[in-house]
Amino acid sequence: MTIPEVIRNTLTRYLHGRGIEIGALHKPLKIGDRGRAKVFYVDRLPLDELRQQYPELNGLPLVTPDIIDDGGVLERIEDGTIDFIIANHLIEHLDNPLLALENWCRKLKVRGKVYLAVPDKRYTFDKDRPLTPVGHLVEDYQVTSRERNDRNYQHFVETAEIIEKRVGDDARERVESLIAKQYSIHFHVWTFDSFTEVLLYLIDEMQIPFKILDYSPPQLGGNEFIFILEKTSGQGSSNLPGLLRKIQRRLCFLLVRNWPAKQIS
Ligand SMILES: C[S@@+](CC[C@H](N)C(=O)[O-])C[C@H]1O[C@@H](n2cnc3c(N)ncnc32)[C@H](O)[C@@H]1O
């Protein structure tokens, strides 16, 4: 087993009860001790359409979704009813990640967990793309869905031009074909550090009642970082006076920032 696989497995220790995995596709999270967790699978597409979207996975078994739903909204899941949400290599496919995280928090019971593995752009085909700043996500959260669709166009252009190195008419045609297929591109790209800032914005500024319970920076030979978020009752942190709370978050941020830098280099 590789180090990244060991880390993925180790962090499943937080998952108990009944929950969902969004976008499992060909790589469902293996939850070691079967029986302690019941997972239902959510995807935006049924199995036959997933096969069409991902012909490169022909020959590999794919998870059959139990629930077809937009994973960023989870309309079909009642609020406050699930113990965990697994979202591995999914959040970068969502065009409004802050709203998705807010929705996930609402769907969880108090002390429910989010298991979130995210590709670190430095180790993927996104390496030449500019990082997504927190401010961009805040705008995605604030604009109308129509405006967001217009903004998304630019990400399709980045996919064709920066990832696939297409130019001119070839790039334009590729953009149109990806949009026509409703292909699930990476709308946003992060590193471990830049995603940490997203989570701190979510917790500190948006006051979404999550705490960072555990995390793993990218490991040798791997391309992802993992965060485990826990839904709090919303009282623990808001009881702290504002300044104290800011210092506490800042310290946590510095710890999280400095730890991976030493590991990676
Ligand atoms: C790159 S695959 C992730 C596969 C796997 N979880 C992993 O760790 O490699 C992304 C998956 O998310 C699904 N997906 C993308 N956008 C979605 C959305 N808005 N709602 C639900 N599922 C979505 C895709 O259909 C696909 O199954």
The ligand as an SDF file (V2000), in Angstrom:
LIG
                    3D

 27 29  0  0  0  0  0  0  0  0999 V2000
  -12.8400   13.1370  -10.5510 C   0  0  0  0  0  0  0  0  0  0  0  0
  -14.2140   12.1710  -10.1040 S   0  0  0  0  0  0  0  0  0  0  0  0
  -13.7630   11.7010   -8.4470 C   0  0  0  0  0  0  0  0  0  0  0  0
  -13.5300   10.2140   -8.3170 C   0  0  0  0  0  0  0  0  0  0  0  0
  -13.1200    9.7330   -6.9320 C   0  0  0  0  0  0  0  0  0  0  0  0
  -13.9680   10.2390   -5.8720 N   0  0  0  0  0  0  0  0  0  0  0  0
  -11.6550   10.0010   -6.5840 C   0  0  0  0  0  0  0  0  0  0  0  0
  -11.3560   10.2100   -5.3970 O   0  0  0  0  0  0  0  0  0  0  0  0
  -10.7990    9.9870   -7.4780 O   0  0  0  0  0  0  0  0  0  0  0  0
  -15.4940   13.3560   -9.8460 C   0  0  0  0  0  0  0  0  0  0  0  0
  -16.8390   12.7100   -9.5930 C   0  0  0  0  0  0  0  0  0  0  0  0
  -17.7170   13.7360   -9.0960 O   0  0  0  0  0  0  0  0  0  0  0  0
  -18.9300   13.7140   -9.8200 C   0  0  0  0  0  0  0  0  0  0  0  0
  -19.4790   15.0720   -9.8130 N   0  0  0  0  0  0  0  0  0  0  0  0
  -18.9990   16.1660  -10.4330 C   0  0  0  0  0  0  0  0  0  0  0  0
  -19.7670   17.2320  -10.1900 N   0  0  0  0  0  0  0  0  0  0  0  0
  -20.7660   16.8040   -9.3880 C   0  0  0  0  0  0  0  0  0  0  0  0
  -21.8850   17.4270   -8.7890 C   0  0  0  0  0  0  0  0  0  0  0  0
  -22.1560   18.7410   -8.9600 N   0  0  0  0  0  0  0  0  0  0  0  0
  -22.6960   16.6800   -8.0250 N   0  0  0  0  0  0  0  0  0  0  0  0
  -22.4660   15.3520   -7.8190 C   0  0  0  0  0  0  0  0  0  0  0  0
  -21.4280   14.7070   -8.3660 N   0  0  0  0  0  0  0  0  0  0  0  0
  -20.5840   15.4150   -9.1360 C   0  0  0  0  0  0  0  0  0  0  0  0
  -18.5400   13.1990  -11.2020 C   0  0  0  0  0  0  0  0  0  0  0  0
  -19.6520   12.7070  -11.9140 O   0  0  0  0  0  0  0  0  0  0  0  0
  -17.5270   12.1300  -10.8150 C   0  0  0  0  0  0  0  0  0  0  0  0
  -18.1840   10.9460  -10.4680 O   0  0  0  0  0  0  0  0  0  0  0  0
  1  2  1  0
  2  3  1  0
  2 10  1  0
  3  4  1  0
  4  5  1  0
  5  6  1  0
  5  7  1  0
  7  8  2  0
  7  9  1  0
 10 11  1  0
 11 12  1  0
 11 26  1  0
 12 13  1  0
 13 14  1  0
 13 24  1  0
 14 15  1  0
 14 23  1  0
 15 16  2  0
 16 17  1  0
 17 18  1  0
 17 23  2  0
 18 19  1  0
 18 20  2  0
 20 21  1  0
 21 22  2  0
 22 23  1  0
 24 25  1  0
 24 26  1  0
 26 27  1  0
M  CHG  2   2   1   9  -1
M  END
$$$$
